[in-house]
């Protein structure tokens, strides 16, 4: 069940930033900063990450801050940065995350991007693919011009110490562990010690979401629309127990940044169509026994025999979905009922038997 590739743990980098012009070094704290007439460029954090495009390469995420020391406004974006491997001249462009289909708007929000006026600062993230064991220098270009000389402003070099990022490779399975702990505790009502360590979701709140979605799905499809909440609740408890015994998930880590993970999940469970078919037979059985069309009594009979329908329910084939998890305050959160996370909501539908 467990397949994972890359995890990130934030670490603070001690960087020496080199720029053009008159430089003054600020060595307070763990970050060294060189100031230039163009800009201050500070790498605040660095992490190894996992991107979908990784094929025999490694990827890094750099959280940078740029302060404009010039007298002109300039634009800062992903293409303002590139890497140079030590001893070579070839430029390695930052990954164009803004135009990529990464599956989550949360990734776009964190990317450095915007106009930067004089004396103002801008922070954000940039991403690169690199080769293991190589050394690199980060370069920043404002793409601006000196109004007096008419020449392009000089670039700023930032030596990177990738060895200080090695710790971010160690806990490779954290997002997958968090996701599997979430499924165990919330969906399957099992114990998992990683839930308290890694997950910030409220168990009772999310289980109530599952129950409400079950009620919406089953009323009108299997039960009559006026079936009491008490009867629906009883049916749900039966469904929850049976589904938990048949629900299966295979996971693969697709994308892993410092605070966002996208997990490719293949899900199978009881098919709601087969439950509907079995429930129809139970309703026919009730009519054959009683000749009564009383919907309330029929619903009560169905609830009392619903476990029989569940036992006859067939299991769906594995269905793909991409689950987004957000890390905040050292724990992961899976938003279960937000329109911003359609794939997460699709996972709920799959748990409830929807063969989409």
C-alpha positions in Angstrom: 0.0 0.0 0.0 2.8 2.4 0.8 4.7 3.9 -2.1 6.5 7.2 -1.6 9.4 9.0 -3.0 10.4 12.4 -1.4 9.6 14.4 1.7 10.6 17.8 2.8 11.5 19.2 6.2 12.2 22.9 6.4 15.8 23.9 7.3 17.3 27.4 7.6 20.2 28.0 5.3 23.3 30.0 6.2 23.9 31.8 2.9 26.5 34.3 1.7 24.9 36.5 -0.8 27.1 38.4 -3.3 26.0 41.4 -5.3 27.4 44.2 -7.3 28.2 47.7 -6.0 29.1 48.6 -2.4 28.5 45.6 -0.2 27.8 45.6 3.5 27.5 42.2 5.3 24.8 41.6 7.9 25.8 38.5 9.9 23.1 38.6 12.5 21.3 35.3 13.1 21.9 32.3 10.9 21.7 34.1 7.6 24.5 36.2 6.1 23.3 38.9 3.7 25.3 40.9 1.2 23.8 44.2 0.2 24.2 45.7 -3.3 23.1 48.9 -5.0 20.6 46.7 -7.0 19.0 44.5 -4.4 19.4 42.3 -1.3 18.7 38.7 -2.1 18.3 36.4 0.9 17.6 32.6 0.8 15.5 32.1 4.0 14.9 28.4 3.7 15.8 25.5 1.4 14.4 22.0 1.0 14.7 19.0 -1.2 11.3 18.3 -2.7 9.4 16.0 -5.0 8.0 17.1 -8.3 6.0 15.1 -10.9 8.7 15.7 -13.5 11.5 14.3 -11.4 13.2 11.6 -13.5 16.6 10.6 -12.2 17.1 14.1 -10.8 16.5 15.9 -7.5 14.5 19.0 -7.0 14.9 21.9 -4.5 12.6 24.6 -3.1 14.1 27.9 -2.1 12.2 30.5 -0.1 13.8 33.8 -1.1 13.4 37.4 -0.1 14.3 40.3 -2.5 14.6 43.9 -1.4 14.9 46.6 -4.1 17.8 48.9 -3.5 17.7 50.6 -6.9 15.8 53.7 -7.8 13.5 52.0 -10.3 10.7 49.5 -10.0 11.3 46.0 -11.4 9.4 42.8 -11.7 10.4 39.7 -9.8 9.2 36.3 -10.9 10.5 32.7 -11.5 12.5 33.8 -14.5 14.4 36.3 -12.4 16.4 33.4 -11.0 18.6 30.7 -12.5 21.3 28.3 -11.3 24.8 27.8 -12.6 26.6 24.6 -11.8 30.1 25.4 -10.5 32.7 25.0 -13.3 30.1 25.3 -16.0 28.4 28.1 -17.9 25.0 26.6 -18.7 22.0 28.3 -17.0 19.4 26.1 -15.3 16.1 27.9 -15.3 13.7 27.8 -12.4 10.7 25.5 -12.9 7.7 27.3 -14.4 5.3 26.4 -11.7 2.9 29.2 -12.4 2.0 27.7 -15.8 2.0 24.1 -14.7 -0.9 21.8 -13.8 0.2 20.9 -10.3 -3.2 20.1 -9.0 -3.4 22.7 -6.2 -3.8 26.5 -6.2 -1.9 26.4 -2.8 1.3 25.9 -4.8 0.7 29.0 -7.0 0.1 31.2 -4.0 3.6 30.6 -2.6 5.6 31.4 -5.7 7.5 34.7 -5.8 5.7 36.9 -8.3 5.1 40.7 -8.5 6.2 44.3 -9.0 8.9 45.5 -6.6 9.1 49.3 -5.9 12.3 50.9 -4.5 12.9 50.2 -0.8 10.2 47.5 -0.9 10.7 43.7 -0.3 9.0 40.6 -1.8 9.2 37.0 -0.6 8.2 33.8 -2.2 9.4 30.4 -3.5 11.3 29.2 -6.5 12.0 25.6 -7.6 14.8 23.9 -9.5 15.8 20.5 -10.7 19.4 19.6 -9.9 21.8 16.7 -10.1 22.9 14.9 -7.0 26.4 15.7 -5.8 26.8 18.9 -7.9 27.4 22.4 -6.5 25.4 25.4 -7.7 25.3 29.2 -7.5 21.9 31.0 -7.5 21.7 34.0 -9.7 19.2 36.9 -9.6 18.5 39.3 -12.4 16.2 42.3 -12.0 16.1 42.7 -15.8 16.3 46.4 -15.0 18.3 49.2 -16.5 20.4 52.0 -15.0 18.7 55.2 -16.2 21.9 57.2 -16.3 24.2 54.7 -18.1 21.4 52.9 -20.0 23.1 49.6 -19.1 21.3 46.6 -17.7 21.7 46.3 -13.9 24.2 43.7 -12.8 23.2 40.3 -11.6 23.5 39.1 -8.0 25.1 35.7 -7.1 24.1 33.6 -4.2 26.3 30.6 -3.4 24.2 27.7 -2.2 25.3 25.1 0.5 23.2 22.1 -0.4 24.8 20.1 2.4 22.8 22.1 4.8 19.6 20.9 3.2 20.4 17.2 3.5 18.2 16.8 6.6 15.2 17.5 4.4 15.7 14.1 2.7 15.5 12.0 5.9 11.8 11.6 6.7 10.8 10.6 3.2 7.3 9.2 4.1 5.7 11.9 6.2 2.9 13.1 3.8 2.0 9.5 3.0 2.1 8.5 6.7 -0.2 11.5 7.5 -2.6 10.5 4.7 -2.8 6.9 5.7 -3.2 7.8 9.4 -6.1 10.1 8.4 -7.8 7.3 6.4 -7.3 4.8 9.3 -8.7 7.2 12.0 -11.5 9.1 10.1 -12.6 6.7 7.4 -12.0 3.4 9.0 -12.3 4.2 12.7 -9.0 2.5 13.5 -6.1 3.5 15.8 -3.0 5.0 14.2 -0.3 6.6 16.3 0.7 8.9 13.5 -2.6 10.8 13.6 -1.8 12.9 16.6 1.8 13.3 15.5 1.1 14.4 11.9 -2.5 15.3 11.3 -4.4 18.4 12.4 -7.9 17.4 11.3 -10.8 17.2 13.8 -11.8 13.5 13.7 -15.4 14.0 14.9 -16.0 16.9 12.6 -14.8 15.0 9.5 -16.7 11.9 10.4 -19.8 14.0 10.7 -19.2 15.3 7.1 -19.1 11.7 5.9 -22.4 11.0 7.7 -24.1 14.0 6.2 -22.9 13.2 2.7 -24.2 9.6 3.1 -27.6 11.0 4.1 -27.7 13.3 1.0 -26.6 10.5 -1.3 -29.0 7.8 0.0 -32.2 9.8 0.5 -34.1 9.5 -2.7 -31.7 6.9 -4.2 -32.3 4.1 -1.7 -34.4 5.6 1.1 -37.4 7.8 0.7 -36.8 11.5 1.1 -38.9 11.7 4.3 -36.9 8.9 6.1 -36.1 10.1 9.6 -32.6 11.1 10.6 -32.7 8.3 13.2 -33.2 5.7 10.6 -30.6 7.2 8.3 -28.2 7.3 11.2 -28.7 3.6 11.9 -28.3 2.8 8.2 -25.1 4.8 8.1 -23.6 3.0 11.1 -24.2 -0.3 9.2 -22.7 1.0 6.0 -19.7 2.5 7.8 -18.8 -0.8 9.4 -19.2 -2.8 6.2 -17.4 -0.3 4.0 -14.5 -0.1 6.5 -14.0 -3.8 6.1 -13.8 -3.6 2.3 -12.3 -0.1 1.6 -8.8 -0.2 0.1 -6.4 2.5 -0.9 -3.0 2.5 -2.7 -0.9 5.6 -2.4 1.9 7.2 -4.3 3.4 10.6 -3.5 3.1 12.8 -6.7 4.2 16.2 -5.4 5.8 17.3 -2.2 6.8 20.8 -1.3 7.6 22.2 2.1 3.9 22.8 2.9 1.9 21.1 0.2 1.6 17.5 -0.8 -0.4 15.9 -3.6 -1.0 12.2 -3.2 -2.1 9.9 -6.0 -4.7 7.6 -4.4 -6.3 4.6 -6.0 -9.5 3.8 -4.1 -11.9 0.9 -4.0 -15.0 0.1 -1.9 -18.6 -1.1 -2.0 -20.4 0.1 -5.2 -23.5 2.1 -4.4 -25.2 0.8 -7.5 -25.0 -2.8 -6.3 -26.3 -1.6 -2.9 -29.3 0.1 -4.7 -30.0 -3.1 -6.6 -29.9 -5.2 -3.4 -32.1 -2.6 -1.5 -34.7 -2.8 -4.3 -35.0 -6.6 -3.7 -35.5 -6.0 0.0 -38.3 -3.4 -0.8 -40.0 -6.0 -3.1 -39.6 -8.6 -0.3 -41.4 -6.2 2.0 -44.3 -5.6 -0.4 -44.6 -9.4 -1.1 -44.9 -10.0 2.6 -47.3 -7.1 3.5 -48.9 -5.8 0.3 -48.4 -2.4 2.0 -47.2 0.8 0.3 -46.6 2.7 3.5 -43.2 4.4 2.8 -42.4 4.9 6.4 -42.8 1.2 7.2 -41.0 0.3 4.1 -38.0 2.5 5.1 -38.0 0.9 8.6 -38.0 -2.6 7.0 -35.2 -1.6 4.7 -33.1 -0.1 7.6 -33.6 -3.3 9.6 -32.4 -5.4 6.6 -29.9 -2.9 5.2 -26.9 -5.0 6.4 -28.1 -7.7 4.0 -28.0 -5.3 1.1 -24.5 -4.2 2.1 -23.3 -7.8 2.3 -24.4 -8.3 -1.3 -22.7 -5.0 -2.4 -20.0 -5.5 -5.0 -16.6 -3.8 -4.7 -15.6 -1.1 -7.2 -12.4 -1.4 -9.2 -9.6 0.9 -8.2 -10.3 4.5 -9.0 -7.8 7.3 -9.3 -8.0 10.6 -7.3 -5.4 13.2 -6.3 -5.6 14.3 -2.7 -4.2 17.6 -1.6 -2.8 18.0 1.9 -1.6 21.3 3.4 1.1 21.5 6.2 0.7 24.2 8.8 2.3 24.3 12.3 4.2 21.1 11.6 1.0 19.0 11.0 -0.9 18.1 7.8 -4.5 19.0 7.1 -6.9 17.4 4.5 -9.8 19.7 3.6 -12.7 17.3 3.1 -15.6 19.6 2.2 -14.3 22.6 0.3 -15.0 23.5 -3.3 -11.4 24.4 -3.6 -10.4 20.8 -3.2 -12.6 18.9 -5.7 -10.5 15.8 -5.7 -10.7 15.6 -1.9 -14.5 15.7 -2.1 -14.3 13.0 -4.8 -12.6 10.8 -2.3 -15.6 11.1 0.0 -17.9 10.1 -2.9 -15.7 7.1 -3.5 -16.0 6.1 0.2 -19.7 6.3 -0.1 -19.7 4.0 -3.1 -19.9 6.3 -6.0 -18.5 4.6 -9.1 -17.5 7.8 -11.0 
